[in-house]
């Protein structure tokens, strides 16, 4: 169950990273992958 939640948050963070990168190009390491 936690595995699915981790995948969900990983995809969500990926979308947020993509949207923010199209707006202002932040460093790619702004969200650490633990």
N, CA, C and O atoms as a Tripos MOL2 file, in Angstrom:
@<TRIPOS>MOLECULE
protein
  136   135    34     0     0
PROTEIN
NO_CHARGES

@<TRIPOS>ATOM
      1 N           0.8290   -1.2090    0.0000 N.3       1 UNK1
      2 CA          0.0000    0.0000    0.0000 C.3       1 UNK1
      3 C           0.8680    1.2640    0.0000 C.2       1 UNK1
      4 O           0.6050    2.2150   -0.7370 O.2       1 UNK1
      5 N           1.9010    1.2520    0.8390 N.am      2 UNK2
      6 CA          2.7880    2.4180    0.8790 C.3       2 UNK2
      7 C           3.5530    2.5730   -0.4300 C.2       2 UNK2
      8 O           3.9640    3.6760   -0.7870 O.2       2 UNK2
      9 N           3.7440    1.4570   -1.1480 N.am      3 UNK3
     10 CA          4.4490    1.5080   -2.4250 C.3       3 UNK3
     11 C           3.6530    2.3280   -3.4380 C.2       3 UNK3
     12 O           4.2250    3.1400   -4.1650 O.2       3 UNK3
     13 N           2.3330    2.1180   -3.4890 N.am      4 UNK4
     14 CA          1.4780    2.8780   -4.3960 C.3       4 UNK4
     15 C           1.4650    4.3520   -4.0180 C.2       4 UNK4
     16 O           1.4550    5.2260   -4.8850 O.2       4 UNK4
     17 N           1.4650    4.6220   -2.7140 N.am      5 UNK5
     18 CA          1.4700    6.0090   -2.2510 C.3       5 UNK5
     19 C           2.7730    6.6900   -2.6520 C.2       5 UNK5
     20 O           2.7730    7.8550   -3.0500 O.2       5 UNK5
     21 N           3.8840    5.9610   -2.5470 N.am      6 UNK6
     22 CA          5.1790    6.5200   -2.9410 C.3       6 UNK6
     23 C           5.1980    6.8390   -4.4280 C.2       6 UNK6
     24 O           5.7200    7.8780   -4.8350 O.2       6 UNK6
     25 N           4.6340    5.9530   -5.2410 N.am      7 UNK7
     26 CA          4.5750    6.1930   -6.6850 C.3       7 UNK7
     27 C           3.7110    7.4160   -6.9850 C.2       7 UNK7
     28 O           4.0450    8.2290   -7.8470 O.2       7 UNK7
     29 N           2.5920    7.5360   -6.2590 N.am      8 UNK8
     30 CA          1.6890    8.6660   -6.4670 C.3       8 UNK8
     31 C           2.3930    9.9850   -6.1650 C.2       8 UNK8
     32 O           2.3070   10.9350   -6.9430 O.2       8 UNK8
     33 N           3.0910   10.0380   -5.0300 N.am      9 UNK9
     34 CA          3.7880   11.2650   -4.6620 C.3       9 UNK9
     35 C           4.9670   11.5330   -5.5910 C.2       9 UNK9
     36 O           5.3150   12.6870   -5.8430 O.2       9 UNK9
     37 N           5.5880   10.4540   -6.1040 N.am     10 UNK10
     38 CA          6.6950   10.6270   -7.0330 C.3      10 UNK10
     39 C           6.1970   11.2690   -8.3340 C.2      10 UNK10
     40 O           6.8320   12.1760   -8.8710 O.2      10 UNK10
     41 N           5.0520   10.7850   -8.8300 N.am     11 UNK11
     42 CA          4.4830   11.3630  -10.0420 C.3      11 UNK11
     43 C           4.0340   12.8020   -9.7990 C.2      11 UNK11
     44 O           4.2000   13.6700  -10.6570 O.2      11 UNK11
     45 N           3.4610   13.0430   -8.6110 N.am     12 UNK12
     46 CA          2.9870   14.3770   -8.2810 C.3      12 UNK12
     47 C           4.1480   15.3610   -8.2200 C.2      12 UNK12
     48 O           4.0560   16.4720   -8.7410 O.2      12 UNK12
     49 N           5.2400   14.9500   -7.5820 N.am     13 UNK13
     50 CA          6.4170   15.8240   -7.4920 C.3      13 UNK13
     51 C           7.0160   16.0320   -8.8810 C.2      13 UNK13
     52 O           7.5510   17.1010   -9.1760 O.2      13 UNK13
     53 N           6.9260   15.0170   -9.7290 N.am     14 UNK14
     54 CA          7.4250   15.1400  -11.0880 C.3      14 UNK14
     55 C           6.6320   16.1710  -11.8780 C.2      14 UNK14
     56 O           7.2060   16.9570  -12.6320 O.2      14 UNK14
     57 N           5.3110   16.1680  -11.7050 N.am     15 UNK15
     58 CA          4.4710   17.1470  -12.3830 C.3      15 UNK15
     59 C           4.7670   18.5530  -11.8790 C.2      15 UNK15
     60 O           4.8480   19.4970  -12.6650 O.2      15 UNK15
     61 N           4.9290   18.6890  -10.5640 N.am     16 UNK16
     62 CA          5.2290   20.0010   -9.9890 C.3      16 UNK16
     63 C           6.5800   20.4900  -10.4820 C.2      16 UNK16
     64 O           6.7490   21.6760  -10.7670 O.2      16 UNK16
     65 N           7.5460   19.5770  -10.5850 N.am     17 UNK17
     66 CA          8.8720   19.9410  -11.0570 C.3      17 UNK17
     67 C           8.7950   20.3910  -12.5190 C.2      17 UNK17
     68 O           9.4650   21.3460  -12.9120 O.2      17 UNK17
     69 N           7.9770   19.7030  -13.3250 N.am     18 UNK18
     70 CA          7.8570   20.0400  -14.7400 C.3      18 UNK18
     71 C           7.2020   21.4110  -14.9150 C.2      18 UNK18
     72 O           7.6560   22.2280  -15.7160 O.2      18 UNK18
     73 N           6.1190   21.6530  -14.1470 N.am     19 UNK19
     74 CA          5.4220   22.9300  -14.2550 C.3      19 UNK19
     75 C           6.3120   24.0830  -13.8090 C.2      19 UNK19
     76 O           6.3530   25.1260  -14.4610 O.2      19 UNK19
     77 N           7.0250   23.8970  -12.6970 N.am     20 UNK20
     78 CA          7.8780   24.9740  -12.1870 C.3      20 UNK20
     79 C           9.0670   25.2030  -13.1230 C.2      20 UNK20
     80 O           9.5460   26.3310  -13.2490 O.2      20 UNK20
     81 N           9.5420   24.1520  -13.7740 N.am     21 UNK21
     82 CA         10.6880   24.3000  -14.6660 C.3      21 UNK21
     83 C          10.2870   25.0640  -15.9250 C.2      21 UNK21
     84 O          11.1020   25.7880  -16.4970 O.2      21 UNK21
     85 N           9.0380   24.9080  -16.3600 N.am     22 UNK22
     86 CA          8.5840   25.6390  -17.5380 C.3      22 UNK22
     87 C           8.3640   27.1070  -17.1910 C.2      22 UNK22
     88 O           8.3750   27.9620  -18.0770 O.2      22 UNK22
     89 N           8.1630   27.4050  -15.9070 N.am     23 UNK23
     90 CA          7.9150   28.7850  -15.5120 C.3      23 UNK23
     91 C           9.2070   29.5570  -15.2700 C.2      23 UNK23
     92 O           9.3780   30.6570  -15.7960 O.2      23 UNK23
     93 N          10.1300   28.9840  -14.4680 N.am     24 UNK24
     94 CA         11.2850   29.7850  -14.0710 C.3      24 UNK24
     95 C          12.6060   29.0160  -14.0300 C.2      24 UNK24
     96 O          13.6240   29.5640  -13.6070 O.2      24 UNK24
     97 N          12.6030   27.7470  -14.4640 N.am     25 UNK25
     98 CA         13.8410   26.9600  -14.4970 C.3      25 UNK25
     99 C          14.5830   26.9010  -13.1610 C.2      25 UNK25
    100 O          15.6730   27.4620  -13.0430 O.2      25 UNK25
    101 N          14.0140   26.2330  -12.1520 N.am     26 UNK26
    102 CA         14.7240   26.0680  -10.8810 C.3      26 UNK26
    103 C          15.7500   24.9510  -10.9980 C.2      26 UNK26
    104 O          15.6990   24.1880  -11.9630 O.2      26 UNK26
    105 N          16.6800   24.8220  -10.0540 N.am     27 UNK27
    106 CA         17.6130   23.6950  -10.0680 C.3      27 UNK27
    107 C          16.8670   22.3790   -9.9490 C.2      27 UNK27
    108 O          15.8720   22.2860   -9.2290 O.2      27 UNK27
    109 N          17.3490   21.3540  -10.6580 N.am     28 UNK28
    110 CA         16.6380   20.0780  -10.6940 C.3      28 UNK28
    111 C          16.6800   19.3620   -9.3530 C.2      28 UNK28
    112 O          15.8910   18.4470   -9.1150 O.2      28 UNK28
    113 N          17.5890   19.7660   -8.4740 N.am     29 UNK29
    114 CA         17.7370   19.0910   -7.1870 C.3      29 UNK29
    115 C          16.9360   19.7860   -6.0970 C.2      29 UNK29
    116 O          17.2070   19.5950   -4.9120 O.2      29 UNK29
    117 N          15.9460   20.5980   -6.4880 N.am     30 UNK30
    118 CA         15.1580   21.3100   -5.4870 C.3      30 UNK30
    119 C          14.3280   20.3320   -4.6630 C.2      30 UNK30
    120 O          14.0820   20.5680   -3.4800 O.2      30 UNK30
    121 N          13.8920   19.2240   -5.2880 N.am     31 UNK31
    122 CA         13.1340   18.1980   -4.5690 C.3      31 UNK31
    123 C          13.9930   16.9410   -4.4740 C.2      31 UNK31
    124 O          14.1480   16.2250   -5.4630 O.2      31 UNK31
    125 N          14.5530   16.6660   -3.2980 N.am     32 UNK32
    126 CA         15.4180   15.4870   -3.1440 C.3      32 UNK32
    127 C          14.6260   14.1940   -3.2280 C.2      32 UNK32
    128 O          13.5480   14.0860   -2.6430 O.2      32 UNK32
    129 N          15.1500   13.2140   -3.9490 N.am     33 UNK33
    130 CA         14.5010   11.9130   -4.0360 C.3      33 UNK33
    131 C          15.0780   11.0090   -2.9630 C.2      33 UNK33
    132 O          16.2130   10.5450   -3.0660 O.2      33 UNK33
    133 N          14.2780   10.7620   -1.9250 N.am     34 UNK34
    134 CA         14.7770    9.9360   -0.8230 C.3      34 UNK34
    135 C          14.3420    8.4970   -1.0240 C.2      34 UNK34
    136 O          14.6590    7.6360   -0.2030 O.2      34 UNK34
@<TRIPOS>BOND
     1     1     2 1
     2     2     3 1
     3     3     4 2
     4     3     5 am
     5     5     6 1
     6     6     7 1
     7     7     8 2
     8     7     9 am
     9     9    10 1
    10    10    11 1
    11    11    12 2
    12    11    13 am
    13    13    14 1
    14    14    15 1
    15    15    16 2
    16    15    17 am
    17    17    18 1
    18    18    19 1
    19    19    20 2
    20    19    21 am
    21    21    22 1
    22    22    23 1
    23    23    24 2
    24    23    25 am
    25    25    26 1
    26    26    27 1
    27    27    28 2
    28    27    29 am
    29    29    30 1
    30    30    31 1
    31    31    32 2
    32    31    33 am
    33    33    34 1
    34    34    35 1
    35    35    36 2
    36    35    37 am
    37    37    38 1
    38    38    39 1
    39    39    40 2
    40    39    41 am
    41    41    42 1
    42    42    43 1
    43    43    44 2
    44    43    45 am
    45    45    46 1
    46    46    47 1
    47    47    48 2
    48    47    49 am
    49    49    50 1
    50    50    51 1
    51    51    52 2
    52    51    53 am
    53    53    54 1
    54    54    55 1
    55    55    56 2
    56    55    57 am
    57    57    58 1
    58    58    59 1
    59    59    60 2
    60    59    61 am
    61    61    62 1
    62    62    63 1
    63    63    64 2
    64    63    65 am
    65    65    66 1
    66    66    67 1
    67    67    68 2
    68    67    69 am
    69    69    70 1
    70    70    71 1
    71    71    72 2
    72    71    73 am
    73    73    74 1
    74    74    75 1
    75    75    76 2
    76    75    77 am
    77    77    78 1
    78    78    79 1
    79    79    80 2
    80    79    81 am
    81    81    82 1
    82    82    83 1
    83    83    84 2
    84    83    85 am
    85    85    86 1
    86    86    87 1
    87    87    88 2
    88    87    89 am
    89    89    90 1
    90    90    91 1
    91    91    92 2
    92    91    93 am
    93    93    94 1
    94    94    95 1
    95    95    96 2
    96    95    97 am
    97    97    98 1
    98    98    99 1
    99    99   100 2
   100    99   101 am
   101   101   102 1
   102   102   103 1
   103   103   104 2
   104   103   105 am
   105   105   106 1
   106   106   107 1
   107   107   108 2
   108   107   109 am
   109   109   110 1
   110   110   111 1
   111   111   112 2
   112   111   113 am
   113   113   114 1
   114   114   115 1
   115   115   116 2
   116   115   117 am
   117   117   118 1
   118   118   119 1
   119   119   120 2
   120   119   121 am
   121   121   122 1
   122   122   123 1
   123   123   124 2
   124   123   125 am
   125   125   126 1
   126   126   127 1
   127   127   128 2
   128   127   129 am
   129   129   130 1
   130   130   131 1
   131   131   132 2
   132   131   133 am
   133   133   134 1
   134   134   135 1
   135   135   136 2
@<TRIPOS>SUBSTRUCTURE
     1 UNK1         2 RESIDUE 1 A UNK
     2 UNK2         6 RESIDUE 1 A UNK
     3 UNK3        10 RESIDUE 1 A UNK
     4 UNK4        14 RESIDUE 1 A UNK
     5 UNK5        18 RESIDUE 1 A UNK
     6 UNK6        22 RESIDUE 1 A UNK
     7 UNK7        26 RESIDUE 1 A UNK
     8 UNK8        30 RESIDUE 1 A UNK
     9 UNK9        34 RESIDUE 1 A UNK
    10 UNK10       38 RESIDUE 1 A UNK
    11 UNK11       42 RESIDUE 1 A UNK
    12 UNK12       46 RESIDUE 1 A UNK
    13 UNK13       50 RESIDUE 1 A UNK
    14 UNK14       54 RESIDUE 1 A UNK
    15 UNK15       58 RESIDUE 1 A UNK
    16 UNK16       62 RESIDUE 1 A UNK
    17 UNK17       66 RESIDUE 1 A UNK
    18 UNK18       70 RESIDUE 1 A UNK
    19 UNK19       74 RESIDUE 1 A UNK
    20 UNK20       78 RESIDUE 1 A UNK
    21 UNK21       82 RESIDUE 1 A UNK
    22 UNK22       86 RESIDUE 1 A UNK
    23 UNK23       90 RESIDUE 1 A UNK
    24 UNK24       94 RESIDUE 1 A UNK
    25 UNK25       98 RESIDUE 1 A UNK
    26 UNK26      102 RESIDUE 1 A UNK
    27 UNK27      106 RESIDUE 1 A UNK
    28 UNK28      110 RESIDUE 1 A UNK
    29 UNK29      114 RESIDUE 1 A UNK
    30 UNK30      118 RESIDUE 1 A UNK
    31 UNK31      122 RESIDUE 1 A UNK
    32 UNK32      126 RESIDUE 1 A UNK
    33 UNK33      130 RESIDUE 1 A UNK
    34 UNK34      134 RESIDUE 1 A UNK
